[in-house]
């Protein structure tokens, strides 16, 4: 499961779109969950959003993710 942590601002929404487009381009189905609870975000250890958590592990925080960074290869 992929979680996008943030308040719901335009950067958070754009991050969700980036993930959706990258998954679609790769032919991969993903489940994206929006986490907006300030308490949950604090518990995750994230200090800046948007952040991306995959299977419980924070893999990105504080900016737009770059799809090149996460492609296998």
Chimera marker file (.cmm) of the C-alpha trace (Angstrom):
<marker_set name="trace">
<marker id="1" x="0.000" y="0.000" z="0.000" r="1" g="1" b="0" radius="0.5"/>
<marker id="2" x="1.180" y="3.511" z="-0.809" r="1" g="1" b="0" radius="0.5"/>
<marker id="3" x="0.273" y="6.320" z="1.557" r="1" g="1" b="0" radius="0.5"/>
<marker id="4" x="0.629" y="10.026" z="0.846" r="1" g="1" b="0" radius="0.5"/>
<marker id="5" x="0.952" y="11.998" z="4.055" r="1" g="1" b="0" radius="0.5"/>
<marker id="6" x="-0.054" y="15.636" z="4.087" r="1" g="1" b="0" radius="0.5"/>
<marker id="7" x="-2.722" y="18.210" z="4.747" r="1" g="1" b="0" radius="0.5"/>
<marker id="8" x="-4.398" y="17.900" z="1.364" r="1" g="1" b="0" radius="0.5"/>
<marker id="9" x="-2.647" y="20.894" z="-0.165" r="1" g="1" b="0" radius="0.5"/>
<marker id="10" x="-1.955" y="21.169" z="-3.886" r="1" g="1" b="0" radius="0.5"/>
<marker id="11" x="1.496" y="19.568" z="-3.441" r="1" g="1" b="0" radius="0.5"/>
<marker id="12" x="-0.078" y="16.542" z="-1.762" r="1" g="1" b="0" radius="0.5"/>
<marker id="13" x="-2.670" y="16.199" z="-4.531" r="1" g="1" b="0" radius="0.5"/>
<marker id="14" x="0.051" y="16.561" z="-7.167" r="1" g="1" b="0" radius="0.5"/>
<marker id="15" x="2.102" y="13.869" z="-5.434" r="1" g="1" b="0" radius="0.5"/>
<marker id="16" x="-0.849" y="11.481" z="-5.666" r="1" g="1" b="0" radius="0.5"/>
<marker id="17" x="-1.139" y="12.290" z="-9.377" r="1" g="1" b="0" radius="0.5"/>
<marker id="18" x="2.573" y="11.663" z="-9.964" r="1" g="1" b="0" radius="0.5"/>
<marker id="19" x="2.320" y="8.256" z="-8.295" r="1" g="1" b="0" radius="0.5"/>
<marker id="20" x="-0.833" y="7.357" z="-10.234" r="1" g="1" b="0" radius="0.5"/>
<marker id="21" x="0.735" y="8.313" z="-13.584" r="1" g="1" b="0" radius="0.5"/>
<marker id="22" x="3.971" y="6.440" z="-12.833" r="1" g="1" b="0" radius="0.5"/>
<marker id="23" x="2.035" y="3.324" z="-11.851" r="1" g="1" b="0" radius="0.5"/>
<marker id="24" x="-0.163" y="3.527" z="-14.936" r="1" g="1" b="0" radius="0.5"/>
<marker id="25" x="2.854" y="4.006" z="-17.221" r="1" g="1" b="0" radius="0.5"/>
<marker id="26" x="4.453" y="0.942" z="-15.639" r="1" g="1" b="0" radius="0.5"/>
<marker id="27" x="1.279" y="-1.126" z="-15.889" r="1" g="1" b="0" radius="0.5"/>
<marker id="28" x="1.151" y="-1.564" z="-12.125" r="1" g="1" b="0" radius="0.5"/>
<marker id="29" x="-2.001" y="-1.337" z="-10.018" r="1" g="1" b="0" radius="0.5"/>
<marker id="30" x="-1.550" y="0.586" z="-6.797" r="1" g="1" b="0" radius="0.5"/>
<marker id="31" x="-3.697" y="1.437" z="-3.843" r="1" g="1" b="0" radius="0.5"/>
<marker id="32" x="-3.041" y="4.991" z="-2.678" r="1" g="1" b="0" radius="0.5"/>
<marker id="33" x="-4.318" y="6.112" z="0.708" r="1" g="1" b="0" radius="0.5"/>
<marker id="34" x="-4.334" y="9.759" z="1.764" r="1" g="1" b="0" radius="0.5"/>
<marker id="35" x="-3.212" y="10.308" z="5.363" r="1" g="1" b="0" radius="0.5"/>
<marker id="36" x="-4.186" y="13.766" z="6.572" r="1" g="1" b="0" radius="0.5"/>
<marker id="37" x="-4.288" y="13.309" z="10.329" r="1" g="1" b="0" radius="0.5"/>
<marker id="38" x="-1.654" y="15.546" z="11.945" r="1" g="1" b="0" radius="0.5"/>
<marker id="39" x="-1.244" y="12.981" z="14.748" r="1" g="1" b="0" radius="0.5"/>
<marker id="40" x="-0.611" y="10.143" z="12.286" r="1" g="1" b="0" radius="0.5"/>
<marker id="41" x="1.855" y="12.267" z="10.323" r="1" g="1" b="0" radius="0.5"/>
<marker id="42" x="3.746" y="13.119" z="13.537" r="1" g="1" b="0" radius="0.5"/>
<marker id="43" x="3.810" y="9.448" z="14.600" r="1" g="1" b="0" radius="0.5"/>
<marker id="44" x="5.390" y="8.545" z="11.268" r="1" g="1" b="0" radius="0.5"/>
<marker id="45" x="8.337" y="10.832" z="12.048" r="1" g="1" b="0" radius="0.5"/>
<marker id="46" x="7.716" y="13.031" z="9.013" r="1" g="1" b="0" radius="0.5"/>
<marker id="47" x="8.609" y="16.669" z="9.564" r="1" g="1" b="0" radius="0.5"/>
<marker id="48" x="7.702" y="18.023" z="6.134" r="1" g="1" b="0" radius="0.5"/>
<marker id="49" x="4.981" y="17.057" z="3.702" r="1" g="1" b="0" radius="0.5"/>
<marker id="50" x="4.046" y="15.779" z="1.246" r="1" g="1" b="0" radius="0.5"/>
<marker id="51" x="5.568" y="12.478" z="2.221" r="1" g="1" b="0" radius="0.5"/>
<marker id="52" x="5.219" y="9.029" z="0.711" r="1" g="1" b="0" radius="0.5"/>
<marker id="53" x="5.120" y="5.843" z="2.742" r="1" g="1" b="0" radius="0.5"/>
<marker id="54" x="5.238" y="2.419" z="1.098" r="1" g="1" b="0" radius="0.5"/>
<marker id="55" x="4.374" y="-0.631" z="3.181" r="1" g="1" b="0" radius="0.5"/>
<marker id="56" x="4.869" y="1.412" z="6.350" r="1" g="1" b="0" radius="0.5"/>
<marker id="57" x="8.287" y="2.842" z="5.415" r="1" g="1" b="0" radius="0.5"/>
<marker id="58" x="8.725" y="6.541" z="4.601" r="1" g="1" b="0" radius="0.5"/>
<marker id="59" x="10.487" y="6.668" z="1.237" r="1" g="1" b="0" radius="0.5"/>
<marker id="60" x="10.143" y="10.348" z="0.401" r="1" g="1" b="0" radius="0.5"/>
<marker id="61" x="9.346" y="13.625" z="2.133" r="1" g="1" b="0" radius="0.5"/>
<marker id="62" x="9.185" y="17.389" z="1.634" r="1" g="1" b="0" radius="0.5"/>
<marker id="63" x="8.973" y="17.723" z="-2.161" r="1" g="1" b="0" radius="0.5"/>
<marker id="64" x="7.553" y="16.227" z="-5.300" r="1" g="1" b="0" radius="0.5"/>
<marker id="65" x="8.828" y="12.695" z="-5.907" r="1" g="1" b="0" radius="0.5"/>
<marker id="66" x="10.822" y="12.091" z="-9.086" r="1" g="1" b="0" radius="0.5"/>
<marker id="67" x="9.715" y="8.975" z="-10.922" r="1" g="1" b="0" radius="0.5"/>
<marker id="68" x="13.261" y="8.319" z="-12.203" r="1" g="1" b="0" radius="0.5"/>
<marker id="69" x="14.404" y="7.793" z="-8.615" r="1" g="1" b="0" radius="0.5"/>
<marker id="70" x="12.083" y="4.853" z="-8.021" r="1" g="1" b="0" radius="0.5"/>
<marker id="71" x="12.313" y="2.940" z="-11.282" r="1" g="1" b="0" radius="0.5"/>
<marker id="72" x="14.124" y="-0.384" z="-10.963" r="1" g="1" b="0" radius="0.5"/>
<marker id="73" x="17.176" y="-0.744" z="-12.882" r="1" g="1" b="0" radius="0.5"/>
<link id1="1" id2="2" r="1" g="1" b="0" radius="0.2"/>
<link id1="2" id2="3" r="1" g="1" b="0" radius="0.2"/>
<link id1="3" id2="4" r="1" g="1" b="0" radius="0.2"/>
<link id1="4" id2="5" r="1" g="1" b="0" radius="0.2"/>
<link id1="5" id2="6" r="1" g="1" b="0" radius="0.2"/>
<link id1="6" id2="7" r="1" g="1" b="0" radius="0.2"/>
<link id1="7" id2="8" r="1" g="1" b="0" radius="0.2"/>
<link id1="8" id2="9" r="1" g="1" b="0" radius="0.2"/>
<link id1="9" id2="10" r="1" g="1" b="0" radius="0.2"/>
<link id1="10" id2="11" r="1" g="1" b="0" radius="0.2"/>
<link id1="11" id2="12" r="1" g="1" b="0" radius="0.2"/>
<link id1="12" id2="13" r="1" g="1" b="0" radius="0.2"/>
<link id1="13" id2="14" r="1" g="1" b="0" radius="0.2"/>
<link id1="14" id2="15" r="1" g="1" b="0" radius="0.2"/>
<link id1="15" id2="16" r="1" g="1" b="0" radius="0.2"/>
<link id1="16" id2="17" r="1" g="1" b="0" radius="0.2"/>
<link id1="17" id2="18" r="1" g="1" b="0" radius="0.2"/>
<link id1="18" id2="19" r="1" g="1" b="0" radius="0.2"/>
<link id1="19" id2="20" r="1" g="1" b="0" radius="0.2"/>
<link id1="20" id2="21" r="1" g="1" b="0" radius="0.2"/>
<link id1="21" id2="22" r="1" g="1" b="0" radius="0.2"/>
<link id1="22" id2="23" r="1" g="1" b="0" radius="0.2"/>
<link id1="23" id2="24" r="1" g="1" b="0" radius="0.2"/>
<link id1="24" id2="25" r="1" g="1" b="0" radius="0.2"/>
<link id1="25" id2="26" r="1" g="1" b="0" radius="0.2"/>
<link id1="26" id2="27" r="1" g="1" b="0" radius="0.2"/>
<link id1="27" id2="28" r="1" g="1" b="0" radius="0.2"/>
<link id1="28" id2="29" r="1" g="1" b="0" radius="0.2"/>
<link id1="29" id2="30" r="1" g="1" b="0" radius="0.2"/>
<link id1="30" id2="31" r="1" g="1" b="0" radius="0.2"/>
<link id1="31" id2="32" r="1" g="1" b="0" radius="0.2"/>
<link id1="32" id2="33" r="1" g="1" b="0" radius="0.2"/>
<link id1="33" id2="34" r="1" g="1" b="0" radius="0.2"/>
<link id1="34" id2="35" r="1" g="1" b="0" radius="0.2"/>
<link id1="35" id2="36" r="1" g="1" b="0" radius="0.2"/>
<link id1="36" id2="37" r="1" g="1" b="0" radius="0.2"/>
<link id1="37" id2="38" r="1" g="1" b="0" radius="0.2"/>
<link id1="38" id2="39" r="1" g="1" b="0" radius="0.2"/>
<link id1="39" id2="40" r="1" g="1" b="0" radius="0.2"/>
<link id1="40" id2="41" r="1" g="1" b="0" radius="0.2"/>
<link id1="41" id2="42" r="1" g="1" b="0" radius="0.2"/>
<link id1="42" id2="43" r="1" g="1" b="0" radius="0.2"/>
<link id1="43" id2="44" r="1" g="1" b="0" radius="0.2"/>
<link id1="44" id2="45" r="1" g="1" b="0" radius="0.2"/>
<link id1="45" id2="46" r="1" g="1" b="0" radius="0.2"/>
<link id1="46" id2="47" r="1" g="1" b="0" radius="0.2"/>
<link id1="47" id2="48" r="1" g="1" b="0" radius="0.2"/>
<link id1="48" id2="49" r="1" g="1" b="0" radius="0.2"/>
<link id1="49" id2="50" r="1" g="1" b="0" radius="0.2"/>
<link id1="50" id2="51" r="1" g="1" b="0" radius="0.2"/>
<link id1="51" id2="52" r="1" g="1" b="0" radius="0.2"/>
<link id1="52" id2="53" r="1" g="1" b="0" radius="0.2"/>
<link id1="53" id2="54" r="1" g="1" b="0" radius="0.2"/>
<link id1="54" id2="55" r="1" g="1" b="0" radius="0.2"/>
<link id1="55" id2="56" r="1" g="1" b="0" radius="0.2"/>
<link id1="56" id2="57" r="1" g="1" b="0" radius="0.2"/>
<link id1="57" id2="58" r="1" g="1" b="0" radius="0.2"/>
<link id1="58" id2="59" r="1" g="1" b="0" radius="0.2"/>
<link id1="59" id2="60" r="1" g="1" b="0" radius="0.2"/>
<link id1="60" id2="61" r="1" g="1" b="0" radius="0.2"/>
<link id1="61" id2="62" r="1" g="1" b="0" radius="0.2"/>
<link id1="62" id2="63" r="1" g="1" b="0" radius="0.2"/>
<link id1="63" id2="64" r="1" g="1" b="0" radius="0.2"/>
<link id1="64" id2="65" r="1" g="1" b="0" radius="0.2"/>
<link id1="65" id2="66" r="1" g="1" b="0" radius="0.2"/>
<link id1="66" id2="67" r="1" g="1" b="0" radius="0.2"/>
<link id1="67" id2="68" r="1" g="1" b="0" radius="0.2"/>
<link id1="68" id2="69" r="1" g="1" b="0" radius="0.2"/>
<link id1="69" id2="70" r="1" g="1" b="0" radius="0.2"/>
<link id1="70" id2="71" r="1" g="1" b="0" radius="0.2"/>
<link id1="71" id2="72" r="1" g="1" b="0" radius="0.2"/>
<link id1="72" id2="73" r="1" g="1" b="0" radius="0.2"/>
</marker_set>
